Amino acid sequence: MKKRLIGIGLTAILLAGGLTACRGLTPSDTTSKEESKETVESNKGDYEYDWQQYIVPGGYTMLEVPASNVEISDELVDARIEQNLQNVSEQQPVEGRGIQDGDIVYFDYTSTVNGKTPVDGEGTDQMITIGSGDAVEGFDDGLLGASVGDTVDFSVDYPDDYWDVEYAGNTVNFTVTVTDVFELVIPELTDDLVQVISDHSGTVADYREEVREDLLEEYQDMMALTRETTVWQKAMAKTDVLSYPEEQLQAEEESMLDEYRQMAEEQGMTFEELKELYLDMDEDIEDMAKTTAQNVVLQQLLEDAIFDLEGLTVTDQDYLSYGTAAAPDKGYDSVDAWEKAEGKDAVMDEVRYRMATAFLIDHAVEVDSDEDVAAVLGLDDQGIVEEN
């Protein structure tokens, strides 16, 4: 049974891998019953139900999605090249001056809150890049001007909504000893350097085009995912839910909780400790699992409704073409290898999903944006996914 984390935001989906990248999503036209009678058996997973008992689909056509065209600006190319140069930069010890913005600082620290040392109130060989935003606001300022060997005392007022309840809303007193300070020395982009960092380019001009092509492929994949996510979210939002098939809902919810239990084990925590950690961040694991399970079940109910209402069916050609396009995303080099590993039902699940997605996107309305592609995809000016 497939799981699709629809409706929880694109950033979360990219981080969790909840949606399959959909390059090659429409290798052939979606086929209707009238167009072909040569079909393979349809699979609805481990549960049999009539979607009409549970949902009333709304308008799932003419939904607005971002236009598929992707243009890579010179600014995006410059930003990516800057990142690439930072990756080959060197750390050089700072001498003869105090800490300033951009420096990499290693330090030991102790801290107190209301005269007591919190659980994570001390540490050694810590590292921070000044001005990166990695630390709570105000921490960097306490280090500015200090040099190797200096010990500085300063206080930081933590926001009320800070994730760690021991610090949230409190003034934290720090004693920090600076052990090392480095600055990044970023090399100049030259033809000689290009020949070191690139396997395909020999000049700066060639390298800029290589970076542009890489960005284009990357952003096209991201745009396809954005369009896929958007159209499903909107279609689901327009669907009235009468109820959920209880057996499947409970199974999906328990499956999500199992994933959290595995996460806790991998982090060396008990499940109860993980739940408490999430509660500190105002997140309830059991509520999250229930919401995700509802989204998974609703998406499949709507998928079945689209197939029935639009007269869609999976032909042998559909199964092969969509399955072949999906196999690499699932880690297989062919449909046969996929079937042997997971069974034909797993392939059919994905084929049906991709066909329903293709129908939604084919019947959506593309909307151009005045923003550049990075803004449309929710990226900052460095091409990095922005936090929600």
C-alpha positions in Angstrom: 0.0 0.0 0.0 1.5 3.3 -1.0 1.8 6.2 1.3 1.6 9.8 0.0 2.2 12.6 2.4 -0.1 15.1 0.7 -1.1 18.3 2.4 1.8 18.8 4.8 3.8 21.3 2.9 6.4 20.9 0.1 9.4 21.5 2.5 8.3 18.6 4.7 7.7 16.4 1.7 11.2 17.1 0.3 12.8 16.4 3.6 10.7 13.2 4.3 10.8 11.9 0.7 7.0 11.5 0.9 6.4 12.0 -2.8 8.1 10.3 -5.7 9.8 12.7 -8.1 7.6 12.7 -11.2 10.0 13.2 -14.1 8.5 11.2 -16.9 5.1 11.2 -15.2 3.2 11.0 -18.4 5.1 8.6 -20.8 1.8 8.0 -22.6 -1.6 9.6 -22.7 -3.9 8.6 -19.9 -6.2 5.9 -21.4 -10.0 5.7 -21.1 -12.1 2.6 -21.2 -13.4 3.7 -24.6 -9.9 3.9 -26.0 -8.7 0.4 -25.1 -10.2 -2.9 -23.9 -6.8 -4.5 -23.4 -6.3 -3.9 -19.6 -4.4 -5.4 -16.8 -6.2 -6.1 -13.5 -6.7 -3.0 -11.4 -5.5 -3.1 -7.8 -6.9 -1.1 -4.9 -4.5 -2.4 -2.3 -5.2 -4.4 0.7 -8.6 -3.0 1.3 -11.8 -3.3 -0.7 -14.3 -0.4 -0.4 -16.6 1.8 -2.5 -15.2 5.4 -2.4 -18.8 6.7 -2.8 -19.5 5.7 0.8 -16.7 7.9 2.1 -16.2 11.0 -0.1 -18.0 13.4 -2.4 -15.4 14.8 -4.9 -15.5 18.5 -5.6 -14.0 20.2 -8.6 -10.8 18.4 -9.4 -10.4 19.9 -12.8 -9.3 23.5 -13.8 -7.2 23.7 -10.6 -4.5 26.3 -10.7 -0.9 25.1 -10.7 2.4 27.0 -11.3 3.4 27.1 -15.0 5.8 24.4 -15.9 8.4 26.6 -17.7 11.6 27.0 -15.8 14.1 29.8 -16.5 17.5 29.9 -14.7 18.6 33.5 -14.1 22.3 34.6 -14.0 21.7 35.4 -10.3 20.9 31.7 -9.5 23.9 30.6 -11.5 26.1 33.0 -9.5 24.7 31.8 -6.2 25.3 28.1 -7.1 28.9 28.8 -8.2 29.5 30.7 -4.9 28.2 27.6 -3.0 30.5 25.4 -5.1 33.5 27.6 -4.4 32.7 27.5 -0.7 32.8 23.7 -0.9 36.4 23.9 -2.1 37.4 26.7 0.2 40.1 26.4 2.9 40.0 27.3 6.6 42.8 29.6 7.5 43.6 30.4 11.2 42.7 34.0 12.1 45.6 36.0 13.6 45.9 39.6 14.8 42.2 40.4 15.0 39.1 39.5 16.9 36.2 37.4 15.7 34.1 38.9 13.0 31.1 38.0 10.8 31.8 34.9 8.7 34.4 33.4 11.0 34.3 29.8 12.0 34.6 29.7 15.8 35.4 26.6 18.0 34.6 27.0 21.7 33.8 25.4 25.1 30.9 26.7 27.1 28.9 26.5 30.2 25.4 28.1 30.8 23.0 28.7 33.5 19.3 29.4 33.7 18.0 30.9 36.9 21.2 29.9 38.6 20.9 26.2 37.5 22.8 24.4 34.7 20.3 22.9 32.2 20.6 19.4 30.7 22.6 20.6 27.7 24.1 23.5 29.7 27.8 22.7 28.9 29.9 21.5 26.1 33.4 21.3 24.6 34.7 21.6 21.1 31.6 23.3 19.8 31.6 25.1 16.4 29.6 28.0 14.9 29.9 30.1 11.9 29.3 33.7 12.9 26.3 35.2 11.1 25.0 31.9 9.8 21.8 32.0 11.9 22.6 28.6 13.4 22.5 29.8 16.9 19.8 31.7 18.8 19.7 35.4 18.1 22.2 37.2 20.2 24.7 34.4 20.8 26.9 35.4 17.9 27.0 39.0 19.2 28.6 37.8 22.5 31.5 36.4 20.6 32.3 39.3 18.2 35.7 40.8 18.9 37.0 37.9 21.1 40.2 36.1 20.2 41.6 32.6 20.7 42.1 32.0 24.4 39.6 34.6 25.5 36.8 33.7 27.9 33.7 35.9 27.6 30.5 36.1 29.7 27.3 37.3 28.1 23.5 36.7 28.4 21.0 35.8 25.7 17.2 36.3 26.0 15.5 33.2 24.5 12.1 33.6 22.8 9.0 32.2 24.4 8.5 29.7 21.6 12.0 28.3 21.7 11.8 24.5 21.2 13.7 23.6 24.5 11.4 24.4 27.4 14.4 24.9 29.8 15.5 27.8 27.7 12.2 29.2 26.3 11.3 32.6 27.7 14.4 32.7 29.9 17.6 34.7 30.1 20.5 32.3 29.7 24.0 33.3 31.1 26.9 31.9 29.0 30.6 31.6 29.8 32.4 30.8 26.6 36.1 30.1 26.0 37.3 30.5 22.4 39.6 27.7 21.4 40.1 28.3 17.7 39.0 30.8 15.0 39.2 30.3 11.3 38.2 32.3 8.2 37.1 30.8 4.9 39.4 31.5 2.0 37.3 31.2 -1.1 39.3 30.6 -4.2 38.8 32.7 -7.4 37.1 31.0 -10.2 39.6 30.5 -13.0 40.0 28.2 -15.9 42.6 26.2 -13.9 40.3 25.8 -10.9 37.4 24.8 -13.3 39.5 21.9 -14.6 40.0 20.7 -11.0 36.4 21.0 -9.8 34.6 19.9 -13.0 34.7 16.7 -15.0 33.1 18.3 -18.0 34.2 21.9 -18.3 37.6 23.5 -19.1 36.9 27.2 -19.0 34.9 29.6 -16.7 32.4 30.2 -19.5 31.9 26.5 -20.0 31.5 25.9 -16.3 28.8 28.6 -16.0 26.8 26.8 -18.7 27.3 23.5 -17.0 26.0 24.9 -13.7 23.0 26.4 -15.6 22.2 23.1 -17.1 22.5 21.3 -13.8 20.2 23.9 -12.2 17.7 23.6 -15.0 17.4 19.8 -14.5 17.2 20.2 -10.7 14.6 22.9 -10.8 12.5 21.1 -13.5 12.3 18.1 -11.1 11.4 20.4 -8.2 8.7 22.2 -10.3 7.2 18.9 -11.4 7.0 17.9 -7.7 5.5 21.3 -6.8 2.8 21.0 -9.5 2.1 17.4 -8.4 1.8 18.4 -4.8 -0.3 21.5 -5.5 -2.8 19.8 -7.7 -3.4 17.0 -5.2 -3.7 19.3 -2.2 -6.2 21.4 -4.0 -8.2 18.4 -5.3 -8.3 17.0 -1.8 -9.3 20.3 -0.2 -12.3 20.4 -2.5 -13.4 16.9 -1.5 -16.0 16.4 1.2 -15.2 13.6 3.5 -18.2 11.7 4.9 -16.1 9.2 6.9 -13.0 7.1 6.5 -12.8 3.3 6.1 -11.9 2.6 9.7 -9.8 -0.5 9.2 -7.5 1.1 6.6 -7.3 4.4 8.6 -6.2 2.5 11.7 -3.6 0.5 9.8 -2.2 3.6 8.2 -2.0 5.4 11.5 -0.3 2.5 13.2 2.1 2.3 10.3 3.0 6.0 10.8 3.5 5.4 14.5 5.8 2.5 13.7 7.9 4.9 11.7 8.2 7.2 14.7 9.1 4.3 16.9 11.9 3.4 14.5 13.0 7.0 14.4 13.2 6.9 18.2 15.2 3.7 18.2 17.7 5.1 15.6 18.2 8.1 17.9 18.8 6.0 20.9 15.5 7.2 22.5 12.4 5.5 23.8 9.2 6.3 22.0 7.9 8.2 25.0 11.0 10.3 25.1 10.5 11.2 21.4 6.9 12.1 22.1 8.0 14.4 24.8 10.5 16.0 22.5 7.9 16.7 19.9 5.5 18.1 22.6 8.3 20.5 23.6 8.0 21.8 20.0 4.2 21.9 20.3 3.8 18.9 18.1 1.8 15.8 19.1 3.1 12.6 17.4 -0.2 10.8 17.7 -2.1 13.7 16.2 0.4 14.0 13.4 0.1 10.3 12.6 -3.7 10.5 12.5 -3.6 13.5 10.2 -1.1 11.9 7.9 -3.1 8.7 7.8 -6.3 10.6 6.9 -4.4 12.3 4.1 -3.1 9.0 2.8 -6.5 7.4 2.8 -8.3 10.4 1.3 -5.8 10.6 -1.5 -6.4 7.0 -2.4 -10.2 7.4 -2.2 -10.0 10.4 -4.5 -7.7 8.5 -6.9 -10.3 5.7 -7.1 -13.0 8.3 -7.7 -11.1 9.9 -10.5 -10.6 6.5 -12.2 -14.3 5.7 -11.9 -15.7 9.1 -12.8 -13.4 9.7 -15.7 -13.5 6.2 -17.1 -9.8 5.6 -16.7 -8.3 2.1 -16.7 -4.8 0.7 -16.9 -3.9 -0.9 -20.2 -0.9 -3.2 -20.7 0.8 -0.3 -22.4 0.1 2.0 -19.5 1.4 -0.5 -17.0 4.6 -0.9 -18.9 5.2 2.7 -19.8 4.3 4.3 -16.4 6.0 1.4 -14.6 9.2 1.8 -16.6 9.2 5.5 -15.9 8.7 4.9 -12.1 11.1 2.0 -11.6 14.3 4.1 -11.3 12.6 6.3 -8.7 11.8 3.1 -6.7 15.4 1.9 -7.0 14.9 -0.7 -9.8 16.2 -0.9 -13.3 13.1 -2.5 -14.8 9.5 -3.3 -14.1 10.4 -7.0 -13.9 12.9 -6.3 -11.1 10.4 -4.2 -9.2 7.7 -6.9 -9.5 10.1 -9.6 -8.2 11.0 -7.5 -5.2 7.7 -6.0 -4.2 5.0 -7.7 -6.3 2.8 -6.6 -9.1 0.4 -4.8 -6.7 3.1 -2.4 -5.7 3.8 -1.5 -9.3 0.0 -1.1 -10.0 -0.4 1.2 -7.1 2.2 3.5 -8.5 0.9 3.3 -12.0 -2.6 4.2 -10.9 -1.3 7.1 -8.8 0.8 8.5 -11.7 -2.1 8.2 -14.2 -4.5 10.0 -11.8 -1.8 12.7 -11.3 -1.4 13.0 -15.0 -5.1 13.5 -15.4 -5.2 16.2 -12.8 -2.3 18.1 -14.2 -3.5 17.7 -17.8 -6.8 19.3 -16.7 -5.3 22.0 -14.5 -4.8 25.7 -15.4 -1.2 26.9 -15.6 -0.6 30.2 -13.9 2.4 32.3 -14.7 4.1 34.2 -11.8 6.0 37.5 -11.7 8.4 35.8 -9.2 11.5 34.0 -10.3 11.5 30.2 -10.2 13.3 30.1 -6.9 10.6 32.1 -5.2 7.8 29.9 -6.8 9.6 26.8 -5.4 9.9 28.3 -1.9 13.7 28.8 -2.1 15.8 31.6 -0.8 18.2 33.7 -2.9 20.9 30.9 -2.5 18.6 28.3 -3.9 18.0 26.7 -0.5 14.6 25.5 0.7 13.2 28.1 3.1 11.8 27.0 6.4 8.1 27.4 7.0 
